[in-house]
């Protein structure tokens, strides 16, 4: 990251250092917020949707900054998007190390904070097929981690049915309540 905490977007290969950039940025934000008394750094969660879900899972795999996470409709195994993603224009065969480093699935054994995965069963985004969440869930559970998978029937990349939206909000609130309770007790 740059000295002001922003991601450096000056390289054609930003993804080569992406994990370090987002990890450093997250650590800086948490430290500053804790310094002001705005947060308890022992009770911070991370979450996101789509690319933000990938980033949340990557932060859980590569840092110990977060007590819990929520990831909705993300791409967690970059080898399933072998011809590029976001600003990454190299193929898997041109940059296999980058694809693997950017795959939370490949680091599932290091995800030790509980992760809630929510995904629409009919996700029509080519990079975020629902299989992405199913496989990450299986990998986390299979390596001794804590995860919950919620599949939303008939929903695509973003849920639109009122019932799905309300259920998603309930799941997220319940997850945060469960895992961010005070550490004082």
ZIZI-V877640 format. One record per backbone hydrogen bond with DSSP energy under -0.5 kcal/mol. NH is the residue of the N-H (numbers start at 1). CO is the residue of the C=O. Records with the same first field share a line. If there is no record, write none. Layout:
BEGIN
NH = CO + CO
END
This chain:
BEGIN
2 = 6
5 = 2
9 = 7
14 = 11
16 = 13
17 = 14
21 = 17
22 = 18
23 = 19
24 = 20
25 = 21
26 = 22
27 = 23
28 = 24
29 = 25
30 = 26
31 = 27
32 = 28
33 = 29
34 = 30
35 = 31
36 = 32
37 = 34
38 = 33
39 = 33
41 = 39
43 = 40
46 = 68
48 = 70
50 = 72
52 = 49
54 = 50
55 = 51
56 = 52
57 = 53
58 = 54
59 = 55
60 = 56
61 = 57
62 = 58
63 = 59
67 = 44
68 = 44
69 = 114
70 = 46
71 = 116
72 = 48
73 = 71 + 118
76 = 74
78 = 76
80 = 77
81 = 78
84 = 81
85 = 88
88 = 85
89 = 87
92 = 82
94 = 91
95 = 91
99 = 95
100 = 96
101 = 97
102 = 98
103 = 100
104 = 102
105 = 76
106 = 103
107 = 103 + 104
108 = 105
110 = 107
111 = 108
112 = 60 + 110
114 = 67
115 = 146
116 = 69
117 = 115 + 148
118 = 71
119 = 150
121 = 152
122 = 155
123 = 120
128 = 125
132 = 129
133 = 130
134 = 130
135 = 131
136 = 132
137 = 133
138 = 134
139 = 135
140 = 136
141 = 137
142 = 138
143 = 139 + 140
144 = 141
145 = 140
147 = 145
148 = 115
150 = 117 + 148
151 = 149
152 = 119
153 = 151
155 = 152
156 = 158
165 = 161
166 = 162
167 = 163
168 = 164
169 = 165
170 = 166
171 = 167
172 = 168
173 = 169
174 = 170
175 = 171
176 = 172
177 = 173
178 = 174
179 = 175
180 = 176
185 = 182
END
